[in-house]
Amino acid sequence: MSAPMTPNARATWPSTPGRSGSETRSRSSIPTTSFSCDTNSVGHSFRARYGGGSRNGCNLSGTCGKALHEPARPAAPPAYPAHRTRPSDLGVTGHDVWKLSGVDGNLPPQPAATGADADLSRATAQWIDRDTVAWRGAVAAANHYALAYSPRGDIGYDRGDLTGDVRLIRLTPAPDGPGRLSDAQKAAWPHLASPGGAYGALTVDPRDAGLVRDALRGQVLAIERGPSGALLTATGVQIPGVLDDLYSGAATVPLGPTGGGGLAVWAPTARRVELALYDGPSTDRRTVHRMRRDDATGVWSADGPASWRGRHYTYLVTVYAPAAGKIVTNEVTDPYSLSVSAGSGRSQIVDLDDPSLRPEGWTALKKPPAVRQDQATIYELHVRDFSASDATVPAAERGTYKAFTQTGSAGMTELRSLAEDGLTHVHLLPVFDFATVPDRKADRTEPGCDLAALPPDSDRQQACVAETAAKDSFNWGYDPLHYTVPEGSYATDPDRRIKEFREMVAGLNGAGLRVVMDVVYNHTHAAGQEPTSVLDRVVPGYYHRLMDDGTVAASTCCANTAPEHAMMGRLVVDSIVTWAKEYKVDGFRFDLMGHHPKANILAVREALDALTPGKDGVDGKSIILYGEGWNFGEVADGARFEQATQANMAGTGIGTFSDRLRDAVRGGTPFDADPGVRGFGSGLGDEPGDRLAHYEDLVKLGLAGNLRDFTFTGSSGTPVKGSEVDYNGGPAGYAAVPGDTVTYVDAHDNETLFDALVFKLPKDTPMADRVRMQSLSLATVLLGQGTAFVHAGSERLRSKSLDRNSYDSGDWFNRLLWDCRPKGPESAQGNGFGGGLPPAKDNEARWPYARPLLADPALRPGCAAIRAARARFGELLRIRRSSPAFSLGSAAEIGRRVSFPPSGAPGVIVMRIDATGVDPANKAIYVVFNATGKTAAPTVPALKGARVALHPVQAASDDPVVRQASADPATGTLAVPARTVAVFTETP
């Protein structure tokens, strides 16, 4: 049917912003035109331009059988033309009604919905591509659906219907079975097809396809109306999918500083983007420059002269923000920032090739030799921990990048010594720009108490630290602000952060160590309109992963990002490449890597592999990658994509941390209420039983790289594959190649190894035996196949005074003491133990366990114990480095060469590595781990008559106990003292 519009017709128009209700305006010069409706179009939208292309024309839109332009409910009945319904009816329904040609009488008004599900703060519909909207729940064939949008961002809900400047895009049930997602869509969006949460599918009417881009630059809702036209549902719409589809061309457009003074930012939903160019980092003087929008890519750009270099800038992004519920203008920094002002409030235009940002010799920086991933031995270190307590570093440089340039300091002397022993990499906890430490020292507040003078079991230390924790100099830094900018608080002056970061890399390389960065792309410090939200104030609702109701997922701790979205995934890759090329970083550890798609991490690998020394100044293939492949949260078990989890990364050579050996050696899990649960390395060796036997299976598997197909004789006495060994109800073995596994027994998370042993070993265990168990536990990491990973200070019995989560525990609980000699009360504590009860926030439940331990002076190691631990660690490093047998490089070689002869005693593990053809000096290497309190004497029949001796490194040890280890060629017996790991070589 057609409904002619005649001159002098009236229509309901949206009210002026700030006013309620609607206005009825007369248009005396609207030319005659028509729109079409049929019986299948009731509830669907139409748009038409009245007045042709003239400047005085107007756009009208409406719903067939309903009011033009979805009018707001009037505050009082207005005057109505004769061909509309009575004012008394409108007072009930709030709808205009048109007389349709060919139909007798008026199209009657319908009662307004009084119980509509219209929580506009939620977003339960998902616009997954330009053609498809996923509707939560089944699509009802009798109902009518549309996308309601407003460029003004003023749609509201009042008394049963929508208010504001409502425009419509018609939606119809998708063709793949009425209202169903296609198989391809289900594969791309599996969480929308999961049982119990299945989504229906609606298709954008082709006649309205031209409205899509404009709609996305305002407020967008999805609505459902019943057959009568009454509003049933209105909800916000999640838009990442449609943005990725419409603006796929943005994936290759340069972003951030683009050369000269040019800048570009991706902001496809913005109404307007302007560049605010400041005269300095803190002055209010600025000029504002228009930016050009490329409609094909959604990228806004400004071409500036080279004189803009060094200037500080922000973007003024005018955009609909769901968190604010309106159009806002956000002043925000650049997601692709390369430099920022102190405090991170403004970005800075810089050229990273500028000689003033490079330390001397940077372009010709000589790297330590690259090693294969499974050969790497990594030392996890926090920049501030490294030197904050080091009196040999100038006071102004303690806790900074510059401390790594102090070649004569205690810390750098120790790092060089570790490198000489065989350490290959230093892993730095977050060094990108993070939100939780003020950049300038003058803006920080440190604890004012005499912490060293307080009793070792007091709760006053932690209380004093907590008072200043929010403003002190310490945080782990897992709170990203700008992913590709060095952290300012680690610079002696935040304005020198770029050069000083590079000086740190050069200093570590010069000490013989390659550098790994801990990167945290899985979340941001904030989202929405929060002051420290960057990404979400540029493209609201895109960069973060949203739950079914539109709230930001927070399973990582904070606002989860969504690397499955094209431009967030691209940001990860671009940022990593920048760190590799411009800062010569040698490796990357991905925090919570299981929250990334596997494809995203493989894209990082591919991008790095493309870097060459000739073209880029770095060998990208030498850069190692590893991360936390944990499987949890809203993405668990592949709910949204194939994750970068332990099992899924098998065969990629990208490492994942193995919690299997960690738990078996330490005992229990990090989440036990009782921290005293023992493991193979913490006293269980003297308590034979099924748990010990199972832990021994996990340790053996860990020593063999945690390979899923590695076969050995298990505790049952029968052959078993790694994938058949149980770990918390799942397969323990998951790796396909040794580079898939990062083996460790402690890290920055949870208690240090020394503290764990304090909780777990019998309290009367002598300090000398504690040192031996520390060394034995570390030996399971350093003498196994795969990447070896050690927390800084574990080689010297580092303690955090039993703190299980020291992320915000200040310098005091995180002390790393290079010099154990008494120079006063603080350093007399040697390793940090006895620094008071750990902070209550994460430890108070364990205070009853901790208090008597911290008060016991016998548990505080002296210099002799610390030096012994360091010496044993160095020996293990030198042994690992001495033979290629400890890094065989392939699953096939490990399967052929690594075996575990029966030890004949619980708590004792014997490992044999066939070194024939691999190590010209040795026929085989035997390692005996004796975790018991008595001498072990396993007999290996294959050693009868063989030439076997204690490894030369241990034979020359200053440890008289390990020197007692011996081999009897007459019987093939290997005698190993209590709580000792001994390595024997069989020579040809």
Secondary structure, DSSP 8 states (H G I E B T S, - for coil): -EEEE-TT-EEEEE--TT--SEEEEE-TT---EEEE--TT-TT-EEEEEETTTSTT-EEEEEETTS-BT-----SS-----TTS--HHHHHHH-------TTSSS--------SS-B--TT---EEEEETTEEEEEB---TTSEEEEEEETT---EEETTEEESS-EEEEEEE-TTTTTB--HHHHHHSGGGSSTTS-EEEEEE-GGGGGGHHHHTTSEEEEEEE-TTS-EEEEEEEE-HHHHHHHTGGGGGS--EEEETTEEEEE-TT-SEEEEEEESSSS---EEEEE-EEETTTTEEEE---GGGTT-EEEEEEEEEETTTTEEEEEEE--TT-S-B-TTS-SEE---TT-GGGS-TTGGG--------GGG-EEEEE-HHHHHHT-TTS-GGGTTSGGGGG-TTSHHHHHHHHHHHHT--EEEES--EEESSS-SSGGG-----S-GGGS-TT-SHHHHHHHHHTTTSS------EEEEEEE-STTSSSGGGHHHHHHHHHHHHHHTT-EEEEEE--SEES--TT-TT--HHHHSTTTSB-B-TTS-B--TTSSEEB-TTSHHHHHHHHHHHHHHHHHH---EEEETTGGGSBHHHHHHHHHHHHT--HHHHSS-GGG-EEEE-----GGGGGGSSS-B--TTTTTTSS-EEEEHHHHHHHH-S-TT-SSTT---TTTTGGGS-SHHHHHHHHHHHHHHTTTBTT-EEE-TTSSEEEGGGSEETTEES--BSSGGGEEE-S--SSS--HHHHHHHHS-TT--HHHHHHHHHHHHHHHHTSSSEEEEETTGGGT---TT-S-GGGSHHHHT---S--S-SSTTGGGTTTTTS-S--HHHHGGGHHHHHHHHT-GGGS--HHHHHHHHHHHHHHHHHHHH-GGG---SHHHHHHHEE----SSTTEEEEEEE-TTT-TT-SEEEEEEE-SSS-B--B-GGGTT-EEEE-HHHHT-S-TTGGG-EEETTTTEEEB-TTEEEEEEEE-
